[in-house]
Amino acid sequence: MFMYSICPTFLTLLFGCLTVRNIHQGRQVVPVVVGENNRSARRTNSQLLRILTIQVIIIVIATLPYSLVRFYISITGNIVKDRVQIAKENLVLQTFNSTTYFAHSSGFY
C-alpha cells in the first residue's frame, strides 16, 4: 500500500513543489518588468499549481481504493470464505485494478 499509493503521491508533491520553487528562484535572478510579464508569471504559477493539484488528486483517487482492497484481502486471508465471497472480492479487486491505469496515464493530460 505504501509503495503503490502513498509513495507516488508524495514524490509527485515533492517534485512539483520543487519545480514551482525553482521557477520562483529563476524569476528572482532575472528581474521582472512590471506589467504584462508580472501578470503572465502569476498566471503560469497558478496553472502549475492547478496541474500539480489535479495530478495528485488523480493519483490518490486511482490508487488508494486498489491498495485498500489489497490490504483488506491480505488481512482476511486466513478467514475461510465461500466461492461467492471470493468471487465478490475478485470482482472488486479487478474493478479497482483497472482504475489504477488512470494514475499511470495522468501525467499525459
Biopython code that builds the backbone (N, CA, C, O; Angstrom):
import numpy as np
from Bio.PDB.StructureBuilder import StructureBuilder

atoms = [
    (1, "MET", "N", (0.833, -1.188, 0.000)),
    (1, "MET", "CA", (0.000, 0.000, 0.000)),
    (1, "MET", "C", (0.874, 1.247, 0.000)),
    (1, "MET", "O", (0.576, 2.214, -0.701)),
    (2, "PHE", "N", (1.929, 1.231, 0.766)),
    (2, "PHE", "CA", (2.813, 2.392, 0.844)),
    (2, "PHE", "C", (3.508, 2.636, -0.487)),
    (2, "PHE", "O", (3.530, 3.762, -0.984)),
    (3, "MET", "N", (4.075, 1.588, -1.062)),
    (3, "MET", "CA", (4.860, 1.753, -2.283)),
    (3, "MET", "C", (4.001, 2.070, -3.494)),
    (3, "MET", "O", (4.472, 2.714, -4.432)),
    (4, "TYR", "N", (2.762, 1.635, -3.490)),
    (4, "TYR", "CA", (1.942, 1.831, -4.674)),
    (4, "TYR", "C", (1.044, 3.060, -4.591)),
    (4, "TYR", "O", (0.714, 3.650, -5.620)),
    (5, "SER", "N", (0.649, 3.448, -3.402)),
    (5, "SER", "CA", (-0.321, 4.530, -3.276)),
    (5, "SER", "C", (0.285, 5.788, -2.654)),
    (5, "SER", "O", (0.131, 6.883, -3.197)),
    (6, "ILE", "N", (0.953, 5.643, -1.551)),
    (6, "ILE", "CA", (1.443, 6.810, -0.815)),
    (6, "ILE", "C", (2.739, 7.347, -1.405)),
    (6, "ILE", "O", (2.911, 8.562, -1.509)),
    (7, "CYS", "N", (3.631, 6.483, -1.782)),
    (7, "CYS", "CA", (4.936, 6.909, -2.296)),
    (7, "CYS", "C", (4.821, 7.735, -3.593)),
    (7, "CYS", "O", (5.444, 8.793, -3.675)),
    (8, "PRO", "N", (4.051, 7.298, -4.609)),
    (8, "PRO", "CA", (3.929, 8.145, -5.810)),
    (8, "PRO", "C", (3.281, 9.494, -5.529)),
    (8, "PRO", "O", (3.668, 10.505, -6.116)),
    (9, "THR", "N", (2.304, 9.516, -4.640)),
    (9, "THR", "CA", (1.659, 10.775, -4.288)),
    (9, "THR", "C", (2.656, 11.716, -3.640)),
    (9, "THR", "O", (2.726, 12.893, -3.996)),
    (10, "PHE", "N", (3.426, 11.208, -2.694)),
    (10, "PHE", "CA", (4.420, 12.028, -2.010)),
    (10, "PHE", "C", (5.483, 12.518, -2.983)),
    (10, "PHE", "O", (5.853, 13.691, -2.945)),
    (11, "LEU", "N", (5.979, 11.646, -3.853)),
    (11, "LEU", "CA", (7.016, 12.050, -4.796)),
    (11, "LEU", "C", (6.498, 13.077, -5.802)),
    (11, "LEU", "O", (7.225, 13.999, -6.174)),
    (12, "THR", "N", (5.250, 12.926, -6.244)),
    (12, "THR", "CA", (4.671, 13.912, -7.155)),
    (12, "THR", "C", (4.564, 15.263, -6.479)),
    (12, "THR", "O", (4.901, 16.288, -7.072)),
    (13, "LEU", "N", (4.098, 15.269, -5.241)),
    (13, "LEU", "CA", (4.024, 16.527, -4.491)),
    (13, "LEU", "C", (5.405, 17.148, -4.295)),
    (13, "LEU", "O", (5.586, 18.351, -4.485)),
    (14, "LEU", "N", (6.365, 16.328, -3.917)),
    (14, "LEU", "CA", (7.718, 16.823, -3.655)),
    (14, "LEU", "C", (8.326, 17.450, -4.907)),
    (14, "LEU", "O", (8.799, 18.586, -4.859)),
    (15, "PHE", "N", (8.319, 16.730, -6.020)),
    (15, "PHE", "CA", (8.945, 17.248, -7.234)),
    (15, "PHE", "C", (8.142, 18.400, -7.840)),
    (15, "PHE", "O", (8.718, 19.294, -8.460)),
    (16, "GLY", "N", (6.841, 18.388, -7.672)),
    (16, "GLY", "CA", (6.040, 19.509, -8.129)),
    (16, "GLY", "C", (6.352, 20.778, -7.361)),
    (16, "GLY", "O", (6.495, 21.851, -7.947)),
    (17, "CYS", "N", (6.457, 20.650, -6.041)),
    (17, "CYS", "CA", (6.804, 21.819, -5.217)),
    (17, "CYS", "C", (8.215, 22.308, -5.518)),
    (17, "CYS", "O", (8.466, 23.513, -5.532)),
    (18, "LEU", "N", (9.136, 21.379, -5.758)),
    (18, "LEU", "CA", (10.497, 21.783, -6.129)),
    (18, "LEU", "C", (10.514, 22.493, -7.481)),
    (18, "LEU", "O", (11.291, 23.426, -7.680)),
    (19, "THR", "N", (9.667, 22.061, -8.403)),
    (19, "THR", "CA", (9.575, 22.731, -9.702)),
    (19, "THR", "C", (9.059, 24.149, -9.549)),
    (19, "THR", "O", (9.605, 25.081, -10.139)),
    (20, "VAL", "N", (8.003, 24.315, -8.754)),
    (20, "VAL", "CA", (7.454, 25.651, -8.525)),
    (20, "VAL", "C", (8.493, 26.535, -7.840)),
    (20, "VAL", "O", (8.644, 27.703, -8.200)),
    (21, "ARG", "N", (9.202, 25.996, -6.868)),
    (21, "ARG", "CA", (10.242, 26.761, -6.169)),
    (21, "ARG", "C", (11.368, 27.162, -7.119)),
    (21, "ARG", "O", (11.880, 28.279, -7.047)),
    (22, "ASN", "N", (11.749, 26.249, -8.007)),
    (22, "ASN", "CA", (12.806, 26.537, -8.969)),
    (22, "ASN", "C", (12.374, 27.654, -9.914)),
    (22, "ASN", "O", (13.186, 28.511, -10.263)),
    (23, "ILE", "N", (11.134, 27.660, -10.326)),
    (23, "ILE", "CA", (10.634, 28.722, -11.203)),
    (23, "ILE", "C", (10.649, 30.058, -10.477)),
    (23, "ILE", "O", (11.018, 31.079, -11.058)),
    (24, "HIS", "N", (10.246, 30.055, -9.197)),
    (24, "HIS", "CA", (10.276, 31.292, -8.418)),
    (24, "HIS", "C", (11.701, 31.822, -8.273)),
    (24, "HIS", "O", (11.935, 33.024, -8.396)),
    (25, "GLN", "N", (12.647, 30.930, -8.012)),
    (25, "GLN", "CA", (14.033, 31.355, -7.859)),
    (25, "GLN", "C", (14.603, 31.849, -9.179)),
    (25, "GLN", "O", (15.399, 32.787, -9.194)),
    (26, "GLY", "N", (14.210, 31.234, -10.286)),
    (26, "GLY", "CA", (14.680, 31.677, -11.598)),
    (26, "GLY", "C", (14.182, 33.069, -11.939)),
    (26, "GLY", "O", (14.872, 33.828, -12.620)),
    (27, "ARG", "N", (12.993, 33.409, -11.473)),
    (27, "ARG", "CA", (12.453, 34.742, -11.727)),
    (27, "ARG", "C", (13.124, 35.791, -10.849)),
    (27, "ARG", "O", (13.173, 36.966, -11.214)),
    (28, "GLN", "N", (13.636, 35.380, -9.707)),
    (28, "GLN", "CA", (14.307, 36.338, -8.834)),
    (28, "GLN", "C", (15.669, 36.713, -9.394)),
    (28, "GLN", "O", (16.158, 37.815, -9.146)),
    (29, "VAL", "N", (16.288, 35.807, -10.149)),
    (29, "VAL", "CA", (17.587, 36.089, -10.756)),
    (29, "VAL", "C", (17.425, 37.083, -11.893)),
    (29, "VAL", "O", (18.203, 38.031, -12.007)),
    (30, "VAL", "N", (16.420, 36.873, -12.734)),
    (30, "VAL", "CA", (16.143, 37.769, -13.850)),
    (30, "VAL", "C", (15.041, 38.728, -13.405)),
    (30, "VAL", "O", (13.936, 38.284, -13.092)),
    (31, "PRO", "N", (15.316, 40.025, -13.369)),
    (31, "PRO", "CA", (14.289, 40.953, -12.910)),
    (31, "PRO", "C", (13.080, 40.958, -13.841)),
    (31, "PRO", "O", (13.209, 40.919, -15.065)),
    (32, "VAL", "N", (11.918, 41.006, -13.228)),
    (32, "VAL", "CA", (10.665, 41.000, -13.979)),
    (32, "VAL", "C", (10.187, 42.432, -14.152)),
    (32, "VAL", "O", (10.133, 43.199, -13.191)),
    (33, "VAL", "N", (9.840, 42.784, -15.381)),
    (33, "VAL", "CA", (9.309, 44.112, -15.671)),
    (33, "VAL", "C", (7.854, 44.134, -15.214)),
    (33, "VAL", "O", (7.091, 43.209, -15.487)),
    (34, "VAL", "N", (7.485, 45.199, -14.518)),
    (34, "VAL", "CA", (6.125, 45.311, -14.004)),
    (34, "VAL", "C", (5.164, 45.454, -15.173)),
    (34, "VAL", "O", (5.447, 46.167, -16.135)),
    (35, "GLY", "N", (4.066, 44.795, -15.088)),
    (35, "GLY", "CA", (3.048, 44.902, -16.138)),
    (35, "GLY", "C", (2.667, 43.540, -16.649)),
    (35, "GLY", "O", (2.281, 42.662, -15.876)),
    (36, "GLU", "N", (2.773, 43.358, -17.953)),
    (36, "GLU", "CA", (2.329, 42.130, -18.607)),
    (36, "GLU", "C", (3.124, 40.917, -18.141)),
    (36, "GLU", "O", (2.540, 39.851, -17.946)),
    (37, "ASN", "N", (4.443, 41.044, -17.955)),
    (37, "ASN", "CA", (5.258, 39.905, -17.530)),
    (37, "ASN", "C", (4.874, 39.441, -16.135)),
    (37, "ASN", "O", (4.864, 38.239, -15.868)),
    (38, "ASN", "N", (4.558, 40.365, -15.242)),
    (38, "ASN", "CA", (4.166, 40.003, -13.883)),
    (38, "ASN", "C", (2.842, 39.241, -13.895)),
    (38, "ASN", "O", (2.692, 38.246, -13.186)),
    (39, "ARG", "N", (1.895, 39.696, -14.686)),
    (39, "ARG", "CA", (0.603, 39.018, -14.810)),
    (39, "ARG", "C", (0.797, 37.635, -15.415)),
    (39, "ARG", "O", (0.156, 36.675, -14.987)),
    (40, "SER", "N", (1.660, 37.526, -16.391)),
    (40, "SER", "CA", (1.946, 36.246, -17.029)),
    (40, "SER", "C", (2.605, 35.280, -16.049)),
    (40, "SER", "O", (2.306, 34.085, -16.054)),
    (41, "ALA", "N", (3.500, 35.797, -15.208)),
    (41, "ALA", "CA", (4.171, 34.954, -14.211)),
    (41, "ALA", "C", (3.171, 34.417, -13.193)),
    (41, "ALA", "O", (3.235, 33.245, -12.819)),
    (42, "ARG", "N", (2.249, 35.264, -12.742)),
    (42, "ARG", "CA", (1.233, 34.801, -11.786)),
    (42, "ARG", "C", (0.324, 33.755, -12.421)),
    (42, "ARG", "O", (-0.058, 32.781, -11.774)),
    (43, "ARG", "N", (-0.020, 33.960, -13.689)),
    (43, "ARG", "CA", (-0.884, 33.004, -14.375)),
    (43, "ARG", "C", (-0.173, 31.662, -14.553)),
    (43, "ARG", "O", (-0.790, 30.607, -14.407)),
    (44, "THR", "N", (1.120, 31.703, -14.869)),
    (44, "THR", "CA", (1.893, 30.476, -15.015)),
    (44, "THR", "C", (1.972, 29.736, -13.684)),
    (44, "THR", "O", (1.813, 28.516, -13.643)),
    (45, "ASN", "N", (2.216, 30.464, -12.599)),
    (45, "ASN", "CA", (2.248, 29.834, -11.276)),
    (45, "ASN", "C", (0.906, 29.199, -10.933)),
    (45, "ASN", "O", (0.851, 28.083, -10.416)),
    (46, "SER", "N", (-0.149, 29.904, -11.220)),
    (46, "SER", "CA", (-1.483, 29.386, -10.953)),
    (46, "SER", "C", (-1.749, 28.123, -11.761)),
    (46, "SER", "O", (-2.328, 27.171, -11.240)),
    (47, "GLN", "N", (-1.337, 28.101, -13.017)),
    (47, "GLN", "CA", (-1.537, 26.924, -13.859)),
    (47, "GLN", "C", (-0.708, 25.747, -13.380)),
    (47, "GLN", "O", (-1.189, 24.613, -13.375)),
    (48, "LEU", "N", (0.531, 25.998, -12.978)),
    (48, "LEU", "CA", (1.377, 24.921, -12.463)),
    (48, "LEU", "C", (0.803, 24.313, -11.186)),
    (48, "LEU", "O", (0.794, 23.093, -11.029)),
    (49, "LEU", "N", (0.334, 25.145, -10.293)),
    (49, "LEU", "CA", (-0.260, 24.637, -9.060)),
    (49, "LEU", "C", (-1.544, 23.867, -9.344)),
    (49, "LEU", "O", (-1.815, 22.857, -8.696)),
    (50, "ARG", "N", (-2.321, 24.325, -10.289)),
    (50, "ARG", "CA", (-3.556, 23.618, -10.651)),
    (50, "ARG", "C", (-3.233, 22.245, -11.239)),
    (50, "ARG", "O", (-3.876, 21.255, -10.890)),
    (51, "ILE", "N", (-2.250, 22.182, -12.119)),
    (51, "ILE", "CA", (-1.852, 20.910, -12.719)),
    (51, "ILE", "C", (-1.333, 19.955, -11.649)),
    (51, "ILE", "O", (-1.683, 18.775, -11.650)),
    (52, "LEU", "N", (-0.507, 20.452, -10.744)),
    (52, "LEU", "CA", (0.023, 19.624, -9.671)),
    (52, "LEU", "C", (-1.092, 19.084, -8.788)),
    (52, "LEU", "O", (-1.092, 17.902, -8.443)),
    (53, "THR", "N", (-2.031, 19.926, -8.425)),
    (53, "THR", "CA", (-3.142, 19.505, -7.576)),
    (53, "THR", "C", (-3.994, 18.447, -8.271)),
    (53, "THR", "O", (-4.359, 17.443, -7.660)),
    (54, "ILE", "N", (-4.307, 18.665, -9.523)),
    (54, "ILE", "CA", (-5.117, 17.705, -10.268)),
    (54, "ILE", "C", (-4.400, 16.369, -10.385)),
    (54, "ILE", "O", (-5.019, 15.316, -10.235)),
    (55, "GLN", "N", (-3.120, 16.404, -10.647)),
    (55, "GLN", "CA", (-2.368, 15.159, -10.798)),
    (55, "GLN", "C", (-2.315, 14.380, -9.490)),
    (55, "GLN", "O", (-2.467, 13.159, -9.500)),
    (56, "VAL", "N", (-2.105, 15.048, -8.383)),
    (56, "VAL", "CA", (-2.067, 14.368, -7.085)),
    (56, "VAL", "C", (-3.439, 13.777, -6.757)),
    (56, "VAL", "O", (-3.525, 12.651, -6.269)),
    (57, "ILE", "N", (-4.504, 14.522, -7.019)),
    (57, "ILE", "CA", (-5.857, 14.017, -6.754)),
    (57, "ILE", "C", (-6.150, 12.784, -7.605)),
    (57, "ILE", "O", (-6.737, 11.819, -7.117)),
    (58, "ILE", "N", (-5.747, 12.811, -8.865)),
    (58, "ILE", "CA", (-5.972, 11.658, -9.734)),
    (58, "ILE", "C", (-5.200, 10.451, -9.240)),
    (58, "ILE", "O", (-5.730, 9.340, -9.240)),
    (59, "ILE", "N", (-3.970, 10.643, -8.823)),
    (59, "ILE", "CA", (-3.170, 9.526, -8.318)),
    (59, "ILE", "C", (-3.806, 8.935, -7.066)),
    (59, "ILE", "O", (-3.886, 7.714, -6.932)),
    (60, "VAL", "N", (-4.257, 9.780, -6.154)),
    (60, "VAL", "CA", (-4.872, 9.290, -4.914)),
    (60, "VAL", "C", (-6.174, 8.548, -5.224)),
    (60, "VAL", "O", (-6.399, 7.451, -4.713)),
    (61, "ILE", "N", (-7.018, 9.137, -6.048)),
    (61, "ILE", "CA", (-8.307, 8.507, -6.365)),
    (61, "ILE", "C", (-8.106, 7.190, -7.116)),
    (61, "ILE", "O", (-8.866, 6.243, -6.916)),
    (62, "ALA", "N", (-7.104, 7.127, -7.964)),
    (62, "ALA", "CA", (-6.911, 5.935, -8.784)),
    (62, "ALA", "C", (-6.187, 4.804, -8.059)),
    (62, "ALA", "O", (-6.423, 3.638, -8.373)),
    (63, "THR", "N", (-5.323, 5.107, -7.108)),
    (63, "THR", "CA", (-4.537, 4.040, -6.492)),
    (63, "THR", "C", (-4.987, 3.660, -5.081)),
    (63, "THR", "O", (-4.805, 2.515, -4.668)),
    (64, "LEU", "N", (-5.558, 4.580, -4.355)),
    (64, "LEU", "CA", (-5.924, 4.289, -2.969)),
    (64, "LEU", "C", (-6.975, 3.185, -2.837)),
    (64, "LEU", "O", (-6.800, 2.310, -1.990)),
    (65, "PRO", "N", (-8.060, 3.173, -3.625)),
    (65, "PRO", "CA", (-9.023, 2.075, -3.478)),
    (65, "PRO", "C", (-8.406, 0.700, -3.744)),
    (65, "PRO", "O", (-8.697, -0.262, -3.033)),
    (66, "TYR", "N", (-7.565, 0.611, -4.755)),
    (66, "TYR", "CA", (-6.910, -0.668, -5.048)),
    (66, "TYR", "C", (-6.033, -1.103, -3.882)),
    (66, "TYR", "O", (-6.033, -2.275, -3.505)),
    (67, "SER", "N", (-5.297, -0.178, -3.320)),
    (67, "SER", "CA", (-4.443, -0.510, -2.187)),
    (67, "SER", "C", (-5.265, -0.947, -0.978)),
    (67, "SER", "O", (-4.883, -1.877, -0.268)),
    (68, "LEU", "N", (-6.379, -0.284, -0.748)),
    (68, "LEU", "CA", (-7.235, -0.659, 0.384)),
    (68, "LEU", "C", (-7.854, -2.039, 0.192)),
    (68, "LEU", "O", (-7.953, -2.807, 1.149)),
    (69, "VAL", "N", (-8.270, -2.365, -1.026)),
    (69, "VAL", "CA", (-8.818, -3.699, -1.293)),
    (69, "VAL", "C", (-7.740, -4.760, -1.106)),
    (69, "VAL", "O", (-7.996, -5.813, -0.523)),
    (70, "ARG", "N", (-6.540, -4.486, -1.598)),
    (70, "ARG", "CA", (-5.432, -5.441, -1.394)),
    (70, "ARG", "C", (-5.129, -5.609, 0.091)),
    (70, "ARG", "O", (-4.845, -6.717, 0.546)),
    (71, "PHE", "N", (-5.189, -4.528, 0.839)),
    (71, "PHE", "CA", (-4.966, -4.588, 2.284)),
    (71, "PHE", "C", (-6.053, -5.424, 2.949)),
    (71, "PHE", "O", (-5.752, -6.253, 3.807)),
    (72, "TYR", "N", (-7.313, -5.220, 2.567)),
    (72, "TYR", "CA", (-8.421, -5.994, 3.115)),
    (72, "TYR", "C", (-8.253, -7.482, 2.809)),
    (72, "TYR", "O", (-8.457, -8.325, 3.683)),
    (73, "ILE", "N", (-7.882, -7.801, 1.576)),
    (73, "ILE", "CA", (-7.709, -9.205, 1.190)),
    (73, "ILE", "C", (-6.564, -9.839, 1.965)),
    (73, "ILE", "O", (-6.652, -11.004, 2.354)),
    (74, "SER", "N", (-5.496, -9.094, 2.194)),
    (74, "SER", "CA", (-4.377, -9.657, 2.948)),
    (74, "SER", "C", (-4.731, -9.859, 4.430)),
    (74, "SER", "O", (-4.256, -10.807, 5.056)),
    (75, "ILE", "N", (-5.549, -8.983, 4.981)),
    (75, "ILE", "CA", (-5.963, -9.137, 6.385)),
    (75, "ILE", "C", (-6.910, -10.326, 6.547)),
    (75, "ILE", "O", (-6.808, -11.085, 7.511)),
    (76, "THR", "N", (-7.828, -10.478, 5.597)),
    (76, "THR", "CA", (-8.817, -11.556, 5.699)),
    (76, "THR", "C", (-8.358, -12.824, 4.992)),
    (76, "THR", "O", (-9.182, -13.691, 4.699)),
    (77, "GLY", "N", (-7.093, -12.951, 4.718)),
    (77, "GLY", "CA", (-6.571, -14.121, 4.011)),
    (77, "GLY", "C", (-6.691, -15.408, 4.798)),
    (77, "GLY", "O", (-6.805, -16.478, 4.199)),
    (78, "ASN", "N", (-6.669, -15.344, 6.116)),
    (78, "ASN", "CA", (-6.744, -16.541, 6.948)),
    (78, "ASN", "C", (-8.170, -16.981, 7.237)),
    (78, "ASN", "O", (-8.388, -18.049, 7.808)),
    (79, "ILE", "N", (-9.139, -16.167, 6.846)),
    (79, "ILE", "CA", (-10.540, -16.494, 7.081)),
    (79, "ILE", "C", (-11.043, -17.386, 5.941)),
    (79, "ILE", "O", (-10.770, -17.127, 4.769)),
    (80, "VAL", "N", (-11.776, -18.435, 6.304)),
    (80, "VAL", "CA", (-12.343, -19.329, 5.294)),
    (80, "VAL", "C", (-13.523, -18.622, 4.623)),
    (80, "VAL", "O", (-14.438, -18.137, 5.289)),
    (81, "LYS", "N", (-13.476, -18.577, 3.289)),
    (81, "LYS", "CA", (-14.508, -17.882, 2.526)),
    (81, "LYS", "C", (-15.139, -18.843, 1.527)),
    (81, "LYS", "O", (-14.486, -19.755, 1.019)),
    (82, "ASP", "N", (-16.412, -18.621, 1.258)),
    (82, "ASP", "CA", (-17.062, -19.438, 0.234)),
    (82, "ASP", "C", (-16.755, -18.860, -1.157)),
    (82, "ASP", "O", (-16.147, -17.797, -1.279)),
    (83, "ARG", "N", (-17.181, -19.571, -2.183)),
    (83, "ARG", "CA", (-16.857, -19.165, -3.544)),
    (83, "ARG", "C", (-17.488, -17.829, -3.925)),
    (83, "ARG", "O", (-16.909, -17.062, -4.695)),
    (84, "VAL", "N", (-18.666, -17.554, -3.392)),
    (84, "VAL", "CA", (-19.343, -16.296, -3.711)),
    (84, "VAL", "C", (-18.549, -15.112, -3.142)),
    (84, "VAL", "O", (-18.375, -14.101, -3.822)),
    (85, "GLN", "N", (-18.070, -15.235, -1.903)),
    (85, "GLN", "CA", (-17.291, -14.163, -1.294)),
    (85, "GLN", "C", (-15.969, -13.950, -2.040)),
    (85, "GLN", "O", (-15.539, -12.815, -2.243)),
    (86, "ILE", "N", (-15.344, -15.029, -2.436)),
    (86, "ILE", "CA", (-14.090, -14.925, -3.198)),
    (86, "ILE", "C", (-14.354, -14.255, -4.553)),
    (86, "ILE", "O", (-13.561, -13.432, -5.009)),
    (87, "ALA", "N", (-15.467, -14.612, -5.187)),
    (87, "ALA", "CA", (-15.821, -14.001, -6.472)),
    (87, "ALA", "C", (-16.088, -12.509, -6.305)),
    (87, "ALA", "O", (-15.671, -11.710, -7.144)),
    (88, "LYS", "N", (-16.777, -12.124, -5.232)),
    (88, "LYS", "CA", (-17.035, -10.707, -4.971)),
    (88, "LYS", "C", (-15.732, -9.938, -4.767)),
    (88, "LYS", "O", (-15.550, -8.849, -5.312)),
    (89, "GLU", "N", (-14.825, -10.519, -3.971)),
    (89, "GLU", "CA", (-13.541, -9.854, -3.726)),
    (89, "GLU", "C", (-12.736, -9.721, -5.006)),
    (89, "GLU", "O", (-12.107, -8.690, -5.243)),
    (90, "ASN", "N", (-12.750, -10.758, -5.832)),
    (90, "ASN", "CA", (-12.022, -10.686, -7.104)),
    (90, "ASN", "C", (-12.621, -9.647, -8.041)),
    (90, "ASN", "O", (-11.887, -8.953, -8.745)),
    (91, "LEU", "N", (-13.958, -9.532, -8.059)),
    (91, "LEU", "CA", (-14.607, -8.532, -8.891)),
    (91, "LEU", "C", (-14.224, -7.122, -8.457)),
    (91, "LEU", "O", (-13.896, -6.277, -9.290)),
    (92, "VAL", "N", (-14.267, -6.874, -7.162)),
    (92, "VAL", "CA", (-13.896, -5.556, -6.645)),
    (92, "VAL", "C", (-12.420, -5.282, -6.923)),
    (92, "VAL", "O", (-12.052, -4.177, -7.322)),
    (93, "LEU", "N", (-11.585, -6.285, -6.710)),
    (93, "LEU", "CA", (-10.153, -6.121, -6.952)),
    (93, "LEU", "C", (-9.876, -5.796, -8.416)),
    (93, "LEU", "O", (-9.090, -4.892, -8.701)),
    (94, "GLN", "N", (-10.494, -6.505, -9.345)),
    (94, "GLN", "CA", (-10.257, -6.242, -10.763)),
    (94, "GLN", "C", (-10.835, -4.902, -11.205)),
    (94, "GLN", "O", (-10.273, -4.234, -12.072)),
    (95, "THR", "N", (-11.954, -4.514, -10.610)),
    (95, "THR", "CA", (-12.540, -3.212, -10.940)),
    (95, "THR", "C", (-11.603, -2.087, -10.532)),
    (95, "THR", "O", (-11.338, -1.175, -11.315)),
    (96, "PHE", "N", (-11.104, -2.154, -9.307)),
    (96, "PHE", "CA", (-10.189, -1.105, -8.853)),
    (96, "PHE", "C", (-8.819, -1.230, -9.502)),
    (96, "PHE", "O", (-8.095, -0.241, -9.615)),
    (97, "ASN", "N", (-8.457, -2.428, -9.929)),
    (97, "ASN", "CA", (-7.200, -2.601, -10.644)),
    (97, "ASN", "C", (-7.241, -1.839, -11.967)),
    (97, "ASN", "O", (-6.237, -1.262, -12.386)),
    (98, "SER", "N", (-8.396, -1.838, -12.620)),
    (98, "SER", "CA", (-8.493, -1.121, -13.891)),
    (98, "SER", "C", (-8.425, 0.396, -13.695)),
    (98, "SER", "O", (-8.011, 1.109, -14.609)),
    (99, "THR", "N", (-8.819, 0.902, -12.531)),
    (99, "THR", "CA", (-8.733, 2.348, -12.295)),
    (99, "THR", "C", (-7.299, 2.810, -12.057)),
    (99, "THR", "O", (-7.000, 3.997, -12.184)),
    (100, "THR", "N", (-6.421, 1.890, -11.715)),
    (100, "THR", "CA", (-5.032, 2.293, -11.466)),
    (100, "THR", "C", (-4.341, 2.770, -12.742)),
    (100, "THR", "O", (-3.334, 3.474, -12.670)),
    (101, "TYR", "N", (-4.868, 2.396, -13.904)),
    (101, "TYR", "CA", (-4.265, 2.855, -15.156)),
    (101, "TYR", "C", (-4.402, 4.361, -15.324)),
    (101, "TYR", "O", (-3.582, 4.989, -15.994)),
    (102, "PHE", "N", (-5.428, 4.942, -14.722)),
    (102, "PHE", "CA", (-5.577, 6.406, -14.784)),
    (102, "PHE", "C", (-4.422, 7.098, -14.078)),
    (102, "PHE", "O", (-3.980, 8.161, -14.515)),
    (103, "ALA", "N", (-3.934, 6.519, -13.006)),
    (103, "ALA", "CA", (-2.805, 7.113, -12.286)),
    (103, "ALA", "C", (-1.552, 7.132, -13.142)),
    (103, "ALA", "O", (-0.784, 8.095, -13.126)),
    (104, "HIS", "N", (-1.356, 6.053, -13.892)),
    (104, "HIS", "CA", (-0.149, 5.958, -14.722)),
    (104, "HIS", "C", (-0.226, 6.856, -15.950)),
    (104, "HIS", "O", (0.805, 7.263, -16.485)),
    (105, "SER", "N", (-1.425, 7.164, -16.398)),
    (105, "SER", "CA", (-1.563, 7.995, -17.586)),
    (105, "SER", "C", (-1.894, 9.446, -17.268)),
    (105, "SER", "O", (-2.032, 10.255, -18.185)),
    (106, "SER", "N", (-2.023, 9.791, -16.001)),
    (106, "SER", "CA", (-2.432, 11.149, -15.641)),
    (106, "SER", "C", (-1.368, 12.197, -15.978)),
    (106, "SER", "O", (-1.697, 13.376, -16.112)),
    (107, "GLY", "N", (-0.142, 11.807, -16.112)),
    (107, "GLY", "CA", (0.909, 12.743, -16.455)),
    (107, "GLY", "C", (0.866, 13.202, -17.904)),
    (107, "GLY", "O", (1.602, 14.113, -18.283)),
    (108, "PHE", "N", (0.020, 12.590, -18.717)),
    (108, "PHE", "CA", (-0.010, 12.911, -20.140)),
    (108, "PHE", "C", (-1.143, 13.833, -20.534)),
    (108, "PHE", "O", (-1.319, 14.124, -21.717)),
    (109, "TYR", "N", (-1.915, 14.299, -19.565)),
    (109, "TYR", "CA", (-3.007, 15.193, -19.932)),
    (109, "TYR", "C", (-2.459, 16.547, -20.249)),
    (109, "TYR", "O", (-3.217, 17.457, -20.584)),
]
sb = StructureBuilder()
sb.init_structure("model")
sb.init_model(0)
sb.init_chain("A")
sb.init_seg("    ")
for serial, (resi, resn, name, xyz) in enumerate(atoms, 1):
    if name == "N":
        sb.init_residue(resn, " ", resi, " ")
    sb.init_atom(name, np.array(xyz, "f"), 0.0, 1.0, " ", f" {name:<3s}", serial, name[0])
structure = sb.get_structure()
